[in-house]
Amino acid sequence: MTIMLTQLNPDSAPAPAPGPVVAVLGQRSRVASLPQHLPTGWTMRLATGIDDIRPEELVVLSGATVDGVRVARAVLPAESRLVALIDDWAAVELVSGVLTAGADVCVRGGHPAILAGHLVAVRRRQLAARWDNLEVTL
């Protein structure tokens, strides 16, 4: 039995699928160290406005307001995931307000690792929703 080994040309190999992108709108200082806490392959970018958000991106509204979440939810596709980042000391009315307005999750300030953990959970729910909708499209 002869075994033949073939060396693959790395230039011809398909590129790995890009990892999730976290698009940030709002106060940038709150998320400056977030990339250090995101999983390998994930990237963060600072969006210039709501019209700069791409499909499939996870959207962080830093310094979120009820009106800001309401506008984002109205403009972005329904499958977009919105994470409202608010101050640690924000009133409970703001928490309930942004969730009622359409945020998928509300995170009170804190350490960027906590925000990264919430983003991972939101991404898992986003991927699970795709599988849930698969039966509808078949």
N, C-alpha and C positions, 0 to 999 in steps of 0.2 A: 504494500500500500504506500503510495506516494502522497505526501501532503505538500500542497503548494501554498506558499505564503505570498500575499500580494500587499505591497505597500500602497496605502492610499495617499493620494495627493491632497494635502490639507486645503489647497486652493480650490479644489473641485468639490469638497464636502459641503453639504448644505449648512448655512449659517444657523445657529441655534435660534429658536423662537425668542423674540425679545421678551424680557420680563415686564411685569406691570409697571405702569408709569403713574406716579402721584403728581397731579397738577395742583398747585397751590394758588389760591386767590386770597388777597387780603394781606394781613400783617405778616411780613416775611421774617421778622426777628424771632417770632415764636417757633419757627420751623427750621431755623438755620442749621441746627445739628441733627435734624431728622435723617438725612441720608446715611449717617453713621449707624443708625439703628434699624434700617430697612434690610430685609433679607437680601442675600446675594442675587444679583441680576435685576433688582428693582432700581428704578431711578426716580428722582424727583425733579420737577421743573417748575419754574415760576411762570404761571400763565399771566398774560397781559390783560385779560378780561374774560368775561363769560363766553364771548364769541371765539376765544382762543382755545377752548376746551375741545379735545378730540374724543371721539367715541371710544369706549372701553377704558378711559382713564379713571382713576379714583380721584375724586375732587375733594380737596380740603379747603373749607372756607374758614380761614384763620381770622379770628375776631368776628365770628359769625353773628348776624342779626336775624331776627325773624323775617324781615323784609328781604334781606339778601338770600336767605334760603328759599323763600317763596319765589323770588325771581329766577333763581338757578333751577329750581324744580320745574318752573313753567317753560323755561327756554331749553333746557337740556333734555335729551332723550330719556324716556322712562327707565331704561336700563342703566343709566348713569348712577353711580353711587356717590352720595354726598356725605361728607364727614364735617360736622360743625365743631370747630375748636373755639372754646370760649374761655374766659378768665376763671381761675380757681374760685374766686369769690363771687361769681355771677349769681344773680338771684335765681331761685328755682323756676320762676316764671319764664326766664329766658330758656332754660333747659327744655321745659315743656313746650314753649313757643316754637323753638327751632325744630323739635321733633314733630310737632303738629303741622308745621309748614312743609315738612317733607324730607328732613335730614334722615339718613339711614341710621346715624349714630351721633351722639353728642359727647364730646370729650372735654372735660374741664382741664385747662392748661396743663400743668405738671410736666413731668419728664418726657422727653421725646420717645423714649422706649415704650411708654404707655401708649402714646399715639400710634407708634409703629405696630404694636400689638393689635390695636383696634383696626388698623388698616389691613393687617393680615386676615383678621376675622371677616371684615367686609369683603375682601377679595374671595375668600372661601364661599361666602354666601352668593356672591356674584357668579362664581363658577357653578355652584349647585343649581342656581336658577336656570342656567343654560340647559342643564340636564333635565330639569323639570319641564322646560318648554320644548324639549326634543320630541316628546310624544305628540304634542300639538301640531308640529310641523310635518310629522310622518303621515 
